Amino acid sequence: MCLDHQGRRESRASLCLRRLVVVLDPSYEAMVSEYTTSSIVAFAAPGKERQDSVFNGLEKISQEASLVCVHDAARPLVTTEAISNVLRDGAAHGAAVLGVPMKATVKESNDGEFVSKTIPRTSLWEIQTPQVIKPEILRAGFEQVRKDGVEVTDDASIVEHLGLPVKLTMGEYTNIKLTTPEDMDVAEGILDARR
């Protein structure tokens, strides 16, 4: 989903949500619409790849928006503090992503059977969502990656492809991505600890 913010750097209170775009298969809209009675909510169709879905959501954002905050439903444990921090950094730097330093040792394998090398983790970050980008940068980035035929796995990569900086905003290790059944057990533990 994409959150369209009027971002200002002065304070958290000055951030004002203007549009919430939910990228969702049309067959599910009726099921979700009972929770989305506000006029700020809009729907966009998903695309073939993640970047296509984000582009479709971006098309529903007004030209006057100062920030676009892209978040995926696979990370439901993000905190309001983390969102505020990445919005602040996105407003200040043009693009920002939540992330945490890698804790695990990372190995590279060329054949999927044997280790070819160990990658030093001191400079590696695990990137999360939301990712916040000024819409004019994101639109220019989409134009460039389409022109160059580049596929990206996250929104910050689009900014990187333009050669522009992306600010790392310290996230939280509890902002996990739910991809396996085991992740649900971990998420329930995190939610229990927050109560």
N, C-alpha and C positions, 0 to 999 in steps of 0.2 A: 504494500500500500504506500501511497505517497501522501505526505502531509505538507501542505502549502502554508508557510508562515510569513507574516510580515515581521521580519527579524530586525531588532534594534539591539545595540550593545549595552544600553544603559542599565537595564535590570531585567530580571526574570519576568517581572510583571508586565513589561512592555512587549513581550512576545505574544502575538495574537494570531490564533488559528483562523485562517480565512477560508480554506477549502480542504476537505479530506477526500481524497480519491481512493476508492477501494478497487483494486484490480482483481476481478473475479469473473469466473465463467458465468455468462448470463443465466444459465439454468439455476444458479444458486442465489440470484439477486432477490427473488421473492422471499426466500428463507431469511435473508439478512435484512431486508428492507424494514421489517417491523422494529429493528433496533436502530435504524438510521432515518428517523423522521425529520431530522434537521435539514434545512435548506443548504447547509454548507457541504453536505455529503453528495458526492457524485460517484458514478461507477465507470470503469473502463474495462474493456475486454483484455484478457491475457494474450500474449503473443507466443510464438513458437519457442523462443528462448527468453531467459530472464530479462535481457536488455530490451527485447521487444515489448515485454510487459511494462517495464519502467517507461519506455518511450510512449506507450499508449496512455499511461497515467499522466505523464508530463504534458501531453496534448490537452488535458482537461484543466491545466493550471493556467491562471490568468497571466497575461504579459506583465502585469504590475507587481507580481509576487517578488519578494526580495530573497526568499530562500525556499528551497525544496528539500524536504526531509524524507528520505526513502527508507522504509522499514519493511521487513518481511515477517509474515505470520509465524515463521519457524522460530522466532525469538520472542516469545511472549513474556519473558521475565525481565525485560529491560526496565530500569527504574526512571522515575521522572527526573531525578538528579542527573543521571547519565544523559538523558535527552536534553536537558537544559544546558549541560556542559558542551555537548557537541553542537547545539544550535549557536551558542555563544562563539565557539571557535569557527564555525562555518561562516557566521556573519563577519568575523574579523579577518578571516583568511581566504574566503571565497569557496573553500572546500575543506571538509573535515570528516573524519571517520572515527567511530569508537573502536578501540582495540586494546588488547592486553599483551604484555610481553610473553613470548612462548616459554613454557615451563618444560616441555618435553624435548628430548633429544631428537633431532630430525636427521634422517638419513636419506640419501638419494640412491636410487637403483635404476640402472639403464635397461635391465631385462626383467625386472619384477621378481627375480630370484636371489640375486646377490647384491650386497651393498657396494656401491661404487665410491661413495665418500660420505663423510659426516659434515653437515652444514653447521657452522657455528651459530648458536641460537642467540648470541648477545645482540644481534641486530635484527632478529625476526620478531614480528608481531602477528598475533592472530586477530584478524579484522572481523568486526561485528557490524550489526546495524543497530540504530539508524546511521545513515550516511547523509551528510548535509552539504548541499552544493547550491551556489547561486544559479538560478535558472538559465541565465544567459550563457554561463559556462557550460552547463549540462547540454543545452541545445546545440551549442557550437561543437561540443564533444561528440554528440550523436551524429551530427553531420559529417564529422571527420572520420569516425570509425566506420560509418556506412560507406563513405567514399573509398576508404582504404581496405574495406572488406574484413575488418577486425571483429572478432567475437571476444567479449569480456565477461567475466564472472561476477563483477561487482561494479558499482557506479563510480567509485574512486578511480578505477582503471581507465574510465573514459576521460577523466580529468588528466590522469597521468599521460595518456596518449597525446594530449594537447601540449604536454611539456610543462604543465602548470603544477604548483605545489599543492599537496594535500596534507593538512594538519592532522597529526595523530592526537586524539583526545583519549585520555585514560578511561577505559571502560571498567567493567566488573567481570570477574571470572564467573559470576552467577548468571550472566547474560548468555546462557548456552543456546546452541542451536538444537532443536528437537528433530532428530533424523531417525532414531532407532527406538524400539520399545523400551530399552534400558534407559534412554534419556528421559522418558516420562517418570520413571522412578526417581531419578535425580531431581527433576523439576519439582515433584511433589515434596521431596525433602527440603528443597530451597524455600518453597512456599510455606511449609510448616515452620521453618526457622524464622521466617519473616513475620509470622503471626504473633 
